[in-house]
């Protein structure tokens, strides 16, 4: 299910940060919610913060779950700059320097790319909850947040994301039939 909402705040008339953060109260994982609060806190009156605004020491709670990708508009590709320990452990290798389309299985690439395009082109915050799957064999319940970043305040040039998976729960049922993924998109 895809939910699309538009923020009523314009770039010149921003709502208070607490109100904007509170609109993400549906995010269940504390580390993801902490990252969202950090992102909003770094906006500084802009639509979105820049890569250099993100302060790792202020997001310790989320560091193991984060990933940072550079968006390369010439090719339309995303290259991982870094990924936290939980993300690298899940994949079994360090994502740094790898392209998204090199690691995501072909059967999931279109779905992943469509969500990321919304974060880049609108720009928007994209949130997923439910069965975060890579293949039919690799499925986990979880949450994911994708936050756009812009060095010039207008054009997305990077994405900061975090993924929380219920690592220790093996799904013993068909997750596609019983537990669907819900995506919400909040245009900025």
N, C-alpha and C positions, 0 to 999 in steps of 0.2 A: 504494500500500500504506500502511496506517495502523497505526502501532505505538503502543500506549498503555502507559505505565509510571507507576507511582505511587512517589513518593519515600517512603521508610520513615521519614524524619525528621518529627517533629511540630514544631509551632511552639515548644514548650518544650524539645525535645530535638533540637537541630540537629546534623547531622554536621559534621565539620570542613570549612571552605570548600574546601580543596584536594581533598578527596574528592568534593564536589559538582561542582566544576569539572572534575575528571578524568572524571566520568561523561559529559562532552560531548567526549571525545577524538575522536569520529567527525566532528566539525566540521572540515572541511578548510581553509577560508580562515582565515588568521592574524588578520585584522582582526575577523572575527566571533567567533573564539575569545577575542580580547582583550576584546571588548565583553561577552561572557558572564562572563568573570572579573571585570570591573569591576562588573557587575550584582550578582553574588554577593558581592563585597567590600563593596557598599553596603547589603546587607540588614541588617547590624547586629543579628542575632538575630531579625529579623522575617521573615515569609514572603516579602516582596518590598519593595524600596525604594520611596521616593516620587520623584516627578518632580524635586523640588529636590535630591535626593541625587546625581543624575547630574551628573558634572563633566566638561564638554567638554574641558578641558585634559588630562584623564586618559585620554581615548579618541581622541586625535588620529589614531591608526592607522585608526579606523573612521569618522571624521566624514563622509567623502565618501559612505559607503554607508548612513548611518543615516536613519531617519525617526521622527518622534514624532507620535503621534495622541492627541488627547483623546477619551475615550469619553463620549458624551452619553446617559446612561441613559434620559432622558425619550423620546428619539426612537430610541434604539438605533443611532445613527449614529456614525461616526468622522470627526473633522475633523483634518486635518493641521495641526500646529503649525509643523513645519519638516521639511525634507528636505535631505540632503546633495547635493553637486554632482553626483555620479554618478547619483543618483536623479532629480533635476530634469533633467539632460541626457537621460536615457533617455526621459522623458515629453515633453520639449521645452518645458516651462514649469515655473514654481515651484509646488510643491504647497501651500505655505503658505496656510492659510485654505480650502482646497478639501475637500470631503467625499469619502470613499472611493467612495461609490456614484455620484459624479459623474464619476469618472475611469476606474474599472475597467469594461471592456466588459461589457455585459449577459450575454453567454454565459459569462463567467468569474466574475461577481459572487457567485453562490451558493457556488461552491467556495471562494473567498477568504473570504467571510463566515463559512462554517462553521468554518474553521480559526481565525479570529479569535475567534469565539464561545467556542471551547474555551479560549483564552488568558484570556478575560474571566470566563467562568462557572465554570471548575474551581477556581481559576485554574491556569494551566499555562504552561510554556515550550513553544512550538511551533517545530519545526525542519523545514524542507523542503530536500530535495536532489534534483536531477534537472532535468527540463525545466520551467523556470519560464516558463510561457507566458501571454500576455495574449490573443492571438488566434491563429488558425492561421498568420497572416503574421508575427507577432512572437513568436519563441521563442528562448530562450537557455538553455544549461546554467547551473546556478548553485546557490546556497544562500541560504536565508533563515532568520532567527531572529526570533521574536516574543517579547518579554519584557514581562510585565505590571508595571504600576506602581500603587502605592496610597498616597494621602496619609494614610489612616487605618490602614494596615497590614492591612486586611481586604478592602476593596471596591476592585476595579480601576477606576481612573478615567482611565488612560492606558496606551498601549502604546509601548514603545521597540522598534524593529526595525531590522534591517540586511539588506540584500540585496546579494549579490555575484553578478554575472553574468559569464559568459565573453563579454565584449563583442565580441571580435574574431573569434569563431568562428561563421560562418554555418552553420546546419544544412542539409545538402543531402539530408536524408532525412526521412521522416515521423517527427517526434519522438514522436508519440503511440503509434506502433506499435513503436518500437525503443528508446526511452529514457524510461521512466516516472518519475514524481515519487514520491518516498518521503517520508512525513511521520511524524515521531515527536512524541509529546506526552508531556511529563513533568509530571504533576500535582504541585503544590506542597503 
